């Protein structure tokens, strides 16, 4: 009998894939496997029984990788399983930052009792005018599962797409080669793009990669989107640049006291992968990885 622990809820559909050989336990103690979504594991005592951790998501910054390596605990993630959910929220962020959807909705609600609302709206709508994303330049920093989906969708939305990734896979480069201008110099993205979206993992080498210097190169109309991790961006510098009108908007999926409520910041509560489909996909992949490892000793992404 294998014991597994869920450190925070992951989609039940994945857990259904565990057979009678598996028992869900409330504590990590005695467990062979742990399934985790976003809960931080850094301060947890890892029992000697623990053989595998599966993160239902792409980023593994909530897992103590060094401690796991020392103890021989295999760590899995679920790359690509939630990529479509994140991609769709990136576009929602891009469109939200470009069109005054909320202003328009609020105006309609405020004027709901006006019998002539349709007529008044025609006079008011100039106040809610926006800009289109079609024809604009999008810089995609990081061409992994999510970055590639964003880049391809952007092409279909009529955007001119520039991609930057020093570690791009041959397959991704081939798939993108006809549509995305893959550039070797990220500064060109900072200088030239109207929208810049970040899709890299949080590592020591990528921490604050969107630095004050990078932000200083951007256009005053630039809209920066961060659905990867907040620590990738020097957010103090970003907030200062927004306040000074040096960049236009910062869309982030990671709420904190620096950005929420700051001028030009649009912040959501880490919702990128929060769709029924992405949650199911991640949970299913994570459970398969655990099963394949505990039962067969295989280390694969299913
Ligand atoms: C990820 O790293 O893929 C996301 O943080 C997943 C999530 O929202 O749980």
Boltz pocket constraint, residues with backbone or C-beta under 6 A from the ligand:
constraints:
  - pocket:
      binder: B
      contacts: [[A, 37], [A, 38], [A, 56], [A, 57], [A, 58], [A, 59], [A, 60], [A, 82], [A, 228], [A, 270], [A, 271], [A, 272], [A, 273], [A, 274]]
      max_distance: 6.0
